[in-house]
């Protein structure tokens, strides 16, 4: 009897984890205030990553228009290490001179060490 109950509980928990977390909305809407130093560092790391990977140039990536938000890394995101899936990171999005999305990849930056963990293909 105890074994059936334990199996039922374990199966229920696994089902909730698999199906309850399969949301397409993986962005976390959290209001936060970053210090200027963090904004500058995270933005520069993201810009350097895009330039290094031939996604833009210093002229096309406007640092002043960067938008930084908290983001929950999902399985569909391009990450360099699968261990980063499920982690909350900074998502950096750049806009062009006319403040329209340039379809550059959004860069995912680790909040603890400012390391690029991956990217999201631009729309």
TAURNOR-V42214 format. One record per residue. N is the residue number from 1. PHI is phi in radians with two decimals (none if undefined). PSI is psi as a letter, one per 40 degrees, with the letter a starting at -180 (999 if undefined). NEAR is the number of other ideal C-beta (glycine too) atoms within 12 Angstrom. Layout:
# TAURNOR-V42214
n->(N	N)
phi->(PHI	PHI)
psi->(PSI	PSI)
near->(NEAR	NEAR)
This chain:
# TAURNOR-V42214
n->(1	2	3	4	5	6	7	8	9	10	11	12	13	14	15	16	17	18	19	20	21	22	23	24	25	26	27	28	29	30	31	32	33	34	35	36	37	38	39	40	41	42	43	44	45	46	47	48	49	50	51	52	53	54	55	56	57	58	59	60	61	62	63	64	65	66	67	68	69	70	71	72	73	74	75	76	77	78	79	80	81	82	83	84	85	86	87	88	89	90	91	92	93	94	95	96	97	98	99	100	101	102	103	104	105	106	107	108	109	110	111	112	113	114	115	116	117	118	119	120	121	122	123)
phi->(none	-1.11	-1.13	-1.11	-1.14	-1.12	-1.06	-1.12	-1.12	-1.08	-1.08	-1.10	-1.11	-1.10	-1.10	-1.10	-1.14	-1.28	-1.64	-1.30	-1.77	-1.56	-1.36	-1.32	-1.44	-1.91	-1.47	-1.82	-1.54	-2.19	-1.47	-2.53	-2.08	-1.65	-1.23	-1.04	-1.07	-1.14	-1.02	-1.11	-1.13	-1.13	-1.10	-1.16	-1.06	-1.14	-1.09	-1.05	-1.09	-1.13	-1.16	-1.06	-1.70	0.98	-1.70	3.14	-2.19	-1.01	-1.35	-1.50	-1.76	-1.59	-1.04	-1.16	-1.79	-1.15	-2.01	-2.08	-2.33	-1.31	-2.60	-1.62	-1.16	-1.92	-1.15	-1.48	-1.40	-1.43	-2.09	-1.41	-2.35	-1.01	-1.13	-1.39	-1.15	1.64	-1.58	-1.57	-2.28	-1.49	-1.93	-1.88	-2.10	-1.87	-2.09	-1.49	-1.03	-1.61	1.10	-1.94	-0.97	-1.64	1.11	-1.27	-1.07	-1.50	-1.68	-1.78	-2.11	-1.05	-1.31	-1.50	-2.26	0.96	-1.71	-1.24	-1.79	2.92	-2.70	-2.10	-1.05	-1.13	-1.35)
psi->(d	d	d	d	d	d	d	d	d	d	d	d	d	d	d	d	d	d	d	d	e	f	i	d	h	e	i	h	g	h	h	i	h	i	i	d	d	d	d	d	d	d	d	d	d	d	d	d	d	d	d	d	e	f	e	i	i	d	d	d	h	h	d	e	e	h	h	h	i	i	h	h	h	i	d	e	i	h	i	d	h	e	e	e	h	e	i	h	i	h	h	h	h	i	i	a	d	e	f	i	h	e	f	i	i	h	h	h	h	h	d	d	e	f	h	h	e	a	i	h	h	i	999)
near->(7	8	9	10	11	12	13	14	14	14	15	15	15	14	14	13	13	13	12	11	18	14	14	10	11	25	22	21	11	16	8	16	10	23	11	11	11	22	24	19	25	37	31	25	30	43	33	24	31	33	22	17	20	12	24	26	18	14	13	20	32	26	26	15	23	33	25	34	28	25	36	30	34	28	18	16	28	24	27	19	18	15	12	28	23	20	28	24	39	39	36	43	35	39	23	21	13	9	14	15	17	25	18	33	30	36	45	41	42	28	29	14	16	27	24	34	37	34	31	30	15	20	11)
